[in-house]
């Protein structure tokens, strides 16, 4: 994931947050996704 983040920054993307989910999200990942959604909606 760190390689992908670096690649996106190299392409001049603004990486706002990070979340990695395999299969279906657990409770902690869902909370993190909600927080990221709030940041992205501003």
C-alpha positions in Angstrom: 0.0 0.0 0.0 2.9 2.3 0.7 4.2 1.9 -2.8 0.8 2.8 -4.3 0.6 5.9 -2.1 4.0 7.0 -3.2 3.1 6.3 -6.9 -0.1 8.4 -6.5 1.9 11.3 -4.9 4.4 11.0 -7.8 1.5 11.5 -10.2 0.5 14.7 -8.3 -2.5 13.1 -6.6 -3.4 14.5 -3.1 -3.6 11.4 -0.8 -6.0 12.5 1.9 -6.3 9.3 4.0 -5.7 5.6 3.9 -7.9 2.6 4.5 -7.3 -1.0 3.4 -10.0 -3.5 3.7 -9.8 -7.2 2.8 -13.1 -9.0 2.0 -15.6 -7.1 4.2 -14.7 -4.3 6.7 -14.7 -4.9 10.5 -16.0 -2.4 13.0 -12.7 -0.5 13.3 -12.4 -0.3 9.5 -16.0 1.0 9.2 -15.3 3.7 11.7 -12.2 4.7 9.8 -14.1 4.8 6.6 -16.7 7.1 8.2 -14.0 9.5 9.4 -12.4 9.5 5.9 -15.8 10.2 4.4 -16.3 13.2 6.6 -12.9 14.6 5.6 -13.6 14.0 1.9 -17.0 15.7 2.1 -15.5 19.0 3.2 
